[in-house]
Each structure stands twice: as structure tokens, then as C-alpha cells.
């Protein structure tokens, strides 16, 4: 039997190297599958609110899976952002929600178009709504007031 410096047999070193190589390869594939399943199951609105691109992460995890680095980056960084968005949406931070074919998603707040509306204080007359806030402009109904 051939040994190196009378310590570990050369054959045992190769076996250890192949075991480590196998663990790394199998671990990379497992992490790829786990990350890919998590990426695909998350709805598009979650990705948009988190400021991330779903297709980009799918491609990174599939095409550049060197030592599962993109999958690990997704799992320990991007996924945290997605979970934060999911928790915030579930608590109502993004307004009311509704059910779609891809699951529930936040419903954008209803936008009232600009125009003259009854005075919100309850007084007689109209006040101008600019689409985002009440203005200082009022109208009592006659042509002489503004």
C-alpha cells in the first residue's frame, strides 16, 4: 500500500475527497431545488413590493448554481424581504386584500377622481378634491363666490 509520509494511505485521501465532493454536489442540488420551489410559489405582487425580480432569481438559481451560491443568497437575503412583505400585507399595511388566481394580494386604494364634492366638514357648499387631498377652494353655488 502506498502512503504519503507514513501517515494516511493515498487511497483513503481519494475516498475522503470523493465523499466531500459528493456532499457538496448533492447539497448544491438540494439547495437549488428548495430555493427554486420557494421562488416559484411566491406570487408576483410580493416580488414587486419587495423590489425584486422573480424571473431574474429563477434564472440565477438554475443557470449559475456554482456551489449553490445564488440559492444561498436568495435563501438568506432576498427571501427575508419577501417574508417581510408577506407579513406586512397580511397585517393590512398595504390596504385591503382580495383573492386572485395566484392567491391573495393587496388591493390598491380606490382613487377618487378630481372634482367638486360636498364639503367634508358638513357645511353647505362644495370643496375641490384634487385627487389626493382637499384644496382650499370652495364653492357655495353662486357665481360671485370662489
RAKA-V161188 format. One record per helix or strand of 2 or more residues. SS is the DSSP state (a for helix, b for strand). FROM is the first residue (numbers start at 1). LEN is the number of residues. If there is no record, write none. Layout:
SS | FROM | LEN
SS | FROM | LEN
This chain:
b | 3 | 2
b | 8 | 2
a | 10 | 32
a | 44 | 7
a | 54 | 10
a | 66 | 25
b | 97 | 4
b | 103 | 4
b | 115 | 4
b | 126 | 4
b | 134 | 6
